Amino acid sequence: MKTTSLVACHECDLLHKIQPLPEGGLAKCSRCGAILYRHKHNSLDRTLALTITGLILFVLVNVYPILSFKLGGDVQPATLITGVRALYDQDMWGLALLVLLTSIIMPLVGLLGMLYVLLPLKFNCMPWKLPLVFRIVRSLQPWGMLEVFMLGILVSITKLAGMATVIPGLALYSLALLIFVLAAVAAYFDPGIVWERLGESQ
């Protein structure tokens, strides 16, 4: 027996029956006027393509140097994990763990989790433990702070420019693109697709 799909308002918790929307339409709470959900055109395909692009960029960010420092004839490349290792070597293991989590582990888990959810749905399959994995992915999103890490890199470039020649690496450009890709994933993704498919499988 199929149950009626409901959505709770994020502002006042009033329950509403989910209704189909025209392309580009949105539903608002009848009590407080907050936006409940909106129809996003081709959300699944766009989000899946952006997620795969994000994973490719994430590999480039972690494989290639972000910056190289040239002092005299010596060139020292710096990768993403280099900063984590430097903090750990200076006995700042707490800060090293925080940087590792927010700049590497959380973004990777988020991208892999989105791929795990979206790829089977694209082929009309139901992935194992979909609700649990999806909730974990959504809860980890605020912990991916690549834009903060990027800001720190730009500040470092400004401060080190007078001491050595700073050479931007492929990973720096990949990181900038990755930040925009992750923002696009958040903008195009419609969580209602996941819950709708889950309801259809009940």
Order of alpha helices (4+ residues) and beta strands (2+ residues): beta-beta-beta-beta-alpha-beta-beta-alpha-alpha-alpha-alpha-alpha-beta-alpha-alpha
